[in-house]
Amino acid sequence: MVLISFLAAFGATGGLLAAGLLPQDHPKPRSSHTLPTPRGGGIAIVLGFALASLGLGAMGFVPKQALIAVLGGGLAVAAVGLLDDLGHVPILIRLSAHVGAAIWGLAWATQGFELYLVVAGLVLVWLVNLYNFMDGIDGLAAVEALTVAISAAWILAGVGYAGFSFWLLGLAAAAGGFLCWNWPPARVFMGDVGSGFLGFALGMLAWVTSQVQAITLWSWAILLAVFVTDATLTLLWRMATGQKFWQAHRSHAYQHLAARCGHLKVSSAAAAINVFWLLPLAWAAARFPQAGGALTGLAYAPLVWLAHWARAGRT
């Protein structure tokens, strides 16, 4: 299933490019690219992961309710993202779709209702949108999905949850197949269809794996720290300084760094941080959940400093 996911994403991306079916993303003043580039290639990630998910579900590796939660909500997010890639979908409609997907996913993946589910839903909607905000340079969003999913799969395999581990590897493979075309210099962008789907999928996978106590939410918070830190601090700074935070911009830390160092170095650095800094701490948080809060603080501290140093939120 993992190989099928990779080949499906790789082949679908190449086929879409060869057929000229993807809309062109033309450079704008706030863009980080200089040449027209096809966008919407993230639909191949959706295809690859969906095939892997259905296959693993049919073989009994993935619980039915978890499968419905992740794929059902994820496909809704991907659909509204694709429509936005092809034209324009008003922000209220997009947010409504994201909220609906979060409700769907949490309802299928959770028994009963508790107040904390409202917080979980808000976090899930934020993950969908922050992933979109962080998809602004070549390779970064796909590298994040690839390394985070592999890291989570490794932790899950170590505690005996092979089914969930294979599921995460299926997501990593889909991201990897697309990354072959998106690696700097990118020949295609994933667009909202891919970024929103990845944000939702990672968020829901974090929820369903934590619900069965396979891995703690502390571990997931650590694994996603690169994107969470940059997107959240940038948004908060823009809000605090009276900027029009809802408008497109180039003030994320990763965008400032890419302007100085290039897309390749920034995306490679994100991968290195995920593997060599965040993964060991996430493993420790899974192994020693009572220390999860302290380990999460330790994980985020240098990233907060780095984002501030890179002028996150400032023009």
C-alpha positions in Angstrom: 0.0 0.0 0.0 2.9 2.4 0.8 4.4 1.7 -2.7 1.0 2.1 -4.3 0.6 5.5 -2.6 4.0 6.7 -3.8 3.5 5.5 -7.4 -0.1 6.9 -7.6 1.0 10.4 -6.4 4.1 10.4 -8.6 2.3 9.2 -11.7 -0.8 11.4 -11.2 1.4 14.5 -10.8 3.4 13.7 -13.9 0.2 12.9 -15.8 -1.5 16.1 -14.8 1.6 18.1 -15.9 1.9 16.3 -19.2 -1.8 16.8 -20.0 -1.6 20.5 -19.1 -4.7 20.2 -16.9 -3.5 22.3 -14.0 -4.1 26.1 -13.7 -1.1 28.4 -13.8 0.0 30.2 -10.7 1.3 33.5 -12.0 3.8 35.5 -9.8 2.3 38.3 -7.7 4.0 41.0 -5.6 3.6 38.7 -2.5 4.7 35.5 -4.3 8.0 33.7 -3.5 8.3 32.4 -7.1 9.3 34.3 -10.3 7.9 32.1 -13.1 4.4 30.9 -13.9 4.0 27.4 -12.3 1.1 24.9 -12.4 -0.8 24.7 -9.1 -3.3 22.1 -7.8 -0.9 19.2 -8.1 -1.8 18.3 -4.5 -4.8 16.4 -5.9 -2.2 13.6 -6.5 -1.4 13.5 -2.8 -5.1 13.1 -2.1 -5.3 10.2 -4.6 -2.2 8.4 -3.3 -3.3 8.6 0.3 -6.9 7.7 -0.4 -5.8 4.5 -2.2 -3.5 3.5 0.6 -6.1 4.2 3.2 -8.8 2.2 1.4 -6.4 -0.7 0.9 -5.3 -0.7 4.5 -8.9 -0.5 5.6 -9.9 -3.4 3.5 -7.1 -5.5 5.0 -8.2 -4.6 8.5 -5.2 -2.4 9.4 -7.2 0.7 9.9 -10.4 1.0 12.0 -13.5 1.8 9.9 -14.6 4.8 11.9 -11.1 6.3 11.8 -11.0 5.8 8.1 -14.3 7.5 7.6 -13.2 10.4 9.9 -10.0 11.1 8.1 -10.9 10.5 4.5 -14.5 11.9 4.7 -13.4 15.2 6.2 -10.2 15.3 4.2 -12.0 14.9 0.9 -14.3 17.8 1.8 -11.4 20.0 2.6 -9.6 19.0 -0.6 -12.8 19.6 -2.7 -13.2 23.2 -1.6 -9.4 23.7 -2.0 -9.5 22.4 -5.6 -12.4 24.8 -6.4 -10.3 27.7 -4.9 -7.3 26.6 -7.0 -9.4 26.6 -10.2 -11.1 29.9 -9.5 -12.0 31.6 -6.2 -14.0 30.5 -3.2 -15.0 33.2 -0.7 -13.2 32.8 2.7 -16.5 32.3 4.6 -17.4 29.3 2.4 -13.9 27.8 2.8 -14.0 28.2 6.5 -17.5 26.8 6.7 -16.2 23.7 4.8 -13.3 23.4 7.1 -15.5 23.6 10.2 -17.9 21.1 8.7 -15.0 18.7 8.0 -13.7 19.1 11.6 -17.1 18.3 13.0 -17.4 15.3 10.8 -14.0 14.0 11.6 -14.3 14.4 15.4 -17.8 13.0 15.4 -16.7 9.8 13.8 -13.5 9.5 15.7 -14.8 10.3 19.2 -17.3 8.6 21.5 -19.7 11.0 23.1 -19.3 14.8 23.4 -17.1 16.8 25.8 -16.3 20.5 25.9 -12.7 19.8 24.9 -14.0 18.7 21.4 -14.7 22.4 20.7 -11.1 23.2 21.3 -10.0 20.2 19.2 -12.2 21.4 16.4 -10.8 24.9 16.5 -7.2 23.5 16.5 -8.1 21.2 13.5 -9.5 24.2 11.5 -6.3 26.2 12.4 -4.1 23.3 11.2 -5.9 23.3 7.8 -5.3 27.0 7.4 -1.8 27.2 8.8 -0.7 24.5 6.4 -2.0 26.6 3.6 -0.1 29.6 4.9 3.1 27.6 5.2 2.9 26.3 1.6 4.7 29.3 0.0 8.1 28.0 -1.2 9.3 25.0 -3.1 9.2 21.7 -1.3 8.4 22.9 2.2 4.9 21.7 2.7 5.6 18.3 1.2 8.8 17.9 3.2 6.9 18.7 6.4 4.3 16.1 5.6 6.9 13.5 4.6 9.1 13.9 7.7 6.3 14.4 10.2 4.4 11.3 8.9 7.6 9.1 8.9 8.5 10.3 12.4 5.0 9.5 13.7 5.1 6.1 12.0 8.4 5.3 13.6 7.0 6.1 17.1 3.8 4.1 16.5 5.7 1.1 15.2 7.8 1.2 18.3 4.8 0.8 20.6 3.2 -1.9 18.5 0.6 0.0 16.4 1.6 -1.4 13.0 -1.7 -0.5 11.3 -1.5 3.2 12.2 2.2 3.1 11.4 1.5 1.9 7.9 -1.3 4.5 7.5 1.2 7.3 8.3 3.7 5.8 5.9 1.0 5.8 3.2 0.6 9.6 3.8 4.4 10.0 3.7 4.6 8.1 0.5 1.9 10.2 -1.2 3.8 13.4 -0.1 7.1 11.9 -1.3 5.6 11.0 -4.7 4.5 14.6 -5.2 7.7 16.0 -3.7 9.7 14.5 -6.7 8.0 17.1 -8.8 7.9 19.9 -6.2 11.5 19.7 -5.0 13.3 23.0 -5.6 13.1 24.3 -8.3 9.5 23.2 -8.3 7.8 22.1 -11.5 4.4 22.2 -9.8 2.7 23.5 -6.6 0.3 21.5 -4.5 -2.2 24.4 -4.2 -5.0 24.6 -1.6 -6.3 21.1 -2.6 -3.0 19.6 -1.3 -2.1 21.9 1.6 -5.6 21.9 3.2 -5.9 18.2 2.8 -2.5 17.6 4.5 -3.3 19.9 7.4 -6.6 18.1 8.0 -5.1 14.6 7.5 -2.2 15.2 9.9 -4.6 16.8 12.5 -7.1 14.0 12.3 -4.4 11.3 12.4 -3.0 13.0 15.5 -6.5 12.8 17.0 -7.3 9.2 16.2 -3.9 7.9 17.2 -4.1 9.8 20.5 -7.6 8.5 21.2 -6.4 4.9 21.4 -3.4 6.1 23.4 -1.0 4.9 20.7 0.8 8.3 20.9 0.3 11.4 22.9 -0.9 14.8 21.6 2.2 16.2 23.2 4.2 14.1 20.7 2.1 15.4 17.8 2.4 19.0 19.0 6.2 18.5 19.0 6.3 16.9 15.5 4.3 19.8 14.0 6.3 22.5 15.8 8.0 24.0 12.8 4.7 24.9 11.0 2.8 25.7 14.2 5.4 28.1 15.5 5.9 30.1 12.3 2.3 30.3 11.3 1.0 31.1 14.8 3.6 33.7 15.7 3.3 35.4 12.3 -0.5 35.7 12.7 -0.3 37.0 16.3 2.4 39.6 15.4 0.3 40.8 12.4 -2.8 41.1 14.6 -1.0 42.8 17.4 0.6 45.4 15.1 -2.7 46.2 13.3 -1.8 44.7 10.0 -4.5 43.3 7.7 -3.7 39.8 8.8 -6.4 38.2 6.5 -4.6 39.4 3.4 -1.8 37.5 1.5 1.7 38.5 2.6 5.3 37.4 2.6 6.1 38.0 6.2 6.4 34.4 7.5 9.8 33.5 8.9 10.3 30.8 6.3 9.6 33.4 3.5 12.2 35.8 5.0 14.7 33.0 5.2 14.0 31.8 1.7 14.6 35.3 0.4 18.0 35.2 2.0 19.1 31.6 1.6 16.9 30.1 -1.1 14.1 27.6 -1.1 16.3 24.5 -1.1 18.2 25.4 2.1 15.0 26.4 4.0 13.1 23.2 3.0 16.2 21.1 3.8 16.6 22.8 7.2 13.0 22.1 8.1 13.5 18.4 7.3 16.7 18.4 9.5 14.9 20.1 12.4 12.1 17.6 12.2 14.3 14.6 12.2 17.2 15.5 14.4 15.6 17.8 16.9 11.8 17.2 17.1 11.6 13.5 16.5 13.8 12.5 19.6 11.7 14.9 21.8 8.4 13.5 20.4 9.6 10.0 21.1 10.5 11.0 24.6 7.0 12.6 25.1 5.4 9.3 23.9 7.6 7.2 26.2 7.3 9.6 29.2 3.9 11.3 28.8 4.1 12.8 32.3 7.0 15.0 31.0 5.1 15.9 27.8 4.5 19.5 28.7 8.1 20.2 29.6 9.4 18.4 26.4 7.0 20.4 24.3 8.3 23.6 25.8 11.8 22.5 25.1 11.0 21.7 21.5 9.3 25.0 20.8 11.8 27.4 22.6 14.5 27.5 19.9 11.9 27.6 17.2 10.2 30.6 18.7 13.6 32.3 19.0 14.4 31.4 15.3 11.0 32.7 14.1 11.5 36.0 16.0 15.1 36.3 14.7 13.8 35.7 11.1 11.2 38.5 11.6 8.1 36.4 11.5 5.1 38.7 10.9 7.2 41.7 10.0 7.7 43.2 6.5 
